[in-house]
Amino acid sequence: MSQSVVPSTGEERRQAEAQAAKNAERHEPKELDALHTEHGDTTIADGVVAKIAGIAAREVSGVYAMGNAARRAIGNLAQRLPGSTQPSVSGGVSVEKGERETAIEITVVVDYGVSIVTVSDQIRENVIAAVEYGTGLDVVSVDVSVTDVHLPDEDDDTTSGTSSDSLR
């Protein structure tokens, strides 16, 4: 016995088409990239991005220290406490991260006599390269804030342990 098919109305066809489109969306593969593969997703904590960015910024010649004066002073005090570890490599770095991209803010003290514009550009280049390579995230911006200039004759005891050389 064959079943007769009753022609559907225009409204029924529209509903069927809408349902078919909705089903197709569910079964469409999501956009895949380095962090989202067909075998699973990789999530990266903000702190990981901050550490990579901090290390990359410290590698730039002309960066004397990371962070503002208050952060460096607290870091110096913390290092003098028994059982303290090496300085935080993510100090002076702030990260806003989405699923596939990140924005980074770097706060530095530069050496006297360097071009702040050149050092800032080199920080951006180094941070973008390191973070994109290390995490697979797209870096949408790297804002550099220069809070001080280190003079050659400044007392090194007040900032010991914060120079970029001592953190490498």
C-alpha positions as CSV (number, residue, x, y, z in Angstrom):
1,M,0.0,0.0,0.0
2,S,1.3,3.3,-0.9
3,Q,0.6,6.3,1.2
4,S,-0.5,9.3,-0.5
5,V,1.4,12.4,0.2
6,V,-0.7,15.5,0.8
7,P,0.9,18.6,-0.6
8,S,2.1,20.9,2.2
9,T,1.0,24.4,2.6
10,G,3.3,27.4,2.1
11,E,3.5,27.8,5.9
12,E,4.5,24.1,6.4
13,R,7.2,24.4,3.8
14,R,8.6,27.5,5.4
15,Q,8.7,25.8,8.8
16,A,10.3,22.7,7.3
17,E,13.0,24.8,5.6
18,A,13.7,26.7,8.8
19,Q,14.0,23.4,10.7
20,A,16.4,22.1,8.0
21,A,18.5,25.2,8.2
22,K,18.7,24.9,12.0
23,N,19.7,21.3,11.7
24,A,22.4,22.1,9.2
25,E,23.9,24.8,11.5
26,R,24.2,22.2,14.3
27,H,26.0,19.8,12.1
28,E,28.3,22.4,10.5
29,P,31.9,22.0,11.8
30,K,33.0,24.9,13.9
31,E,35.8,27.0,12.7
32,L,39.0,25.1,13.5
33,D,42.4,26.6,14.4
34,A,45.4,25.8,16.5
35,L,43.4,26.0,19.8
36,H,40.2,24.4,18.5
37,T,40.7,21.1,16.6
38,E,38.4,18.3,15.7
39,H,39.9,16.3,18.6
40,G,39.3,19.0,21.3
41,D,40.0,22.5,22.5
42,T,43.0,24.0,24.2
43,T,42.5,26.7,26.8
44,I,45.4,29.0,27.9
45,A,45.2,30.9,31.3
46,D,45.8,34.6,31.3
47,G,48.9,34.0,33.6
48,V,50.5,31.9,30.9
49,V,50.1,34.7,28.3
50,A,51.4,37.3,30.9
51,K,54.5,35.2,31.6
52,I,55.4,34.7,28.0
53,A,54.8,38.5,27.3
54,G,56.9,39.5,30.4
55,I,59.9,37.3,29.4
56,A,59.7,38.6,25.8
57,A,59.6,42.2,27.0
58,R,62.6,41.7,29.3
59,E,64.7,40.4,26.4
60,V,64.5,43.8,24.7
61,S,67.7,45.9,25.1
62,G,66.9,49.2,26.9
63,V,64.4,47.7,29.3
64,Y,65.7,48.3,32.8
65,A,62.8,46.9,34.8
66,M,59.2,45.8,34.5
67,G,56.3,47.4,36.3
68,N,55.9,50.7,38.2
69,A,57.8,51.8,41.2
70,A,55.3,50.5,43.8
71,R,55.3,47.0,42.2
72,R,59.1,46.9,42.1
73,A,59.4,48.0,45.7
74,I,57.0,45.3,46.9
75,G,58.8,42.8,44.8
76,N,62.1,43.8,46.4
77,L,60.7,43.4,49.9
78,A,59.1,40.0,49.0
79,Q,62.5,38.8,47.7
80,R,64.1,39.5,51.1
81,L,61.7,37.3,52.9
82,P,62.9,33.8,53.8
83,G,61.8,31.2,51.3
84,S,61.1,33.7,48.6
85,T,61.6,32.7,45.0
86,Q,62.9,34.5,42.0
87,P,61.0,37.6,40.9
88,S,57.7,37.3,39.0
89,V,58.3,37.3,35.3
90,S,54.7,38.5,34.7
91,G,55.1,41.7,36.8
92,G,54.3,44.8,34.9
93,V,52.1,42.8,32.4
94,S,48.3,42.9,32.2
95,V,46.4,40.6,29.8
96,E,42.9,40.6,28.5
97,K,42.2,37.3,26.7
98,G,39.4,36.1,24.6
99,E,38.9,32.7,23.1
100,R,41.2,33.3,20.1
101,E,42.8,36.7,20.7
102,T,44.5,38.7,23.4
103,A,45.4,42.3,24.2
104,I,48.4,43.0,26.4
105,E,49.6,46.0,28.4
106,I,53.3,46.2,29.4
107,T,54.7,48.7,32.0
108,V,58.4,49.3,31.9
109,V,61.3,51.4,33.1
110,V,63.8,52.1,30.3
111,D,67.5,52.9,30.5
112,Y,68.5,56.6,30.1
113,G,69.8,57.4,26.6
114,V,67.6,54.9,24.7
115,S,64.9,55.8,22.2
116,I,61.7,55.2,24.0
117,V,59.9,54.9,20.7
118,T,62.4,52.3,19.4
119,V,62.3,50.3,22.7
120,S,58.5,50.3,22.7
121,D,58.4,49.1,19.0
122,Q,60.9,46.3,19.8
123,I,58.8,45.3,22.9
124,R,55.7,45.1,20.7
125,E,57.4,43.0,18.0
126,N,59.0,40.7,20.6
127,V,55.8,40.2,22.6
128,I,53.6,39.6,19.6
129,A,56.0,37.1,18.1
130,A,56.5,35.2,21.4
131,V,52.8,35.1,22.4
132,E,51.5,34.2,19.0
133,Y,54.1,31.4,18.6
134,G,53.8,30.2,22.1
135,T,50.0,30.2,22.5
136,G,48.5,30.3,19.0
137,L,46.4,33.4,20.1
138,D,46.2,36.4,17.8
139,V,47.7,39.4,19.6
140,V,45.4,42.4,18.7
141,S,47.4,45.0,20.6
142,V,50.4,45.6,22.9
143,D,50.2,48.8,24.8
144,V,53.5,49.9,26.3
145,S,53.6,52.3,29.3
146,V,57.0,53.8,30.2
147,T,56.8,54.9,33.8
148,D,60.4,55.9,34.5
149,V,63.9,56.3,33.1
150,H,66.8,54.6,34.9
151,L,69.7,57.0,35.2
152,P,73.2,55.5,35.2
153,D,74.2,57.2,38.5
154,E,71.1,56.0,40.4
155,D,71.7,53.9,43.5
156,D,71.5,50.3,42.4
157,D,70.7,49.2,45.9
158,T,67.2,50.7,45.7
159,T,66.3,48.6,42.7
160,S,68.5,45.6,43.1
161,G,67.1,42.5,41.6
162,T,64.8,44.3,39.3
163,S,67.0,45.0,36.3
164,S,66.3,43.1,33.2
165,D,69.8,41.5,33.4
166,S,69.1,40.0,36.9
167,L,65.9,38.4,35.7
168,R,67.3,36.5,32.8
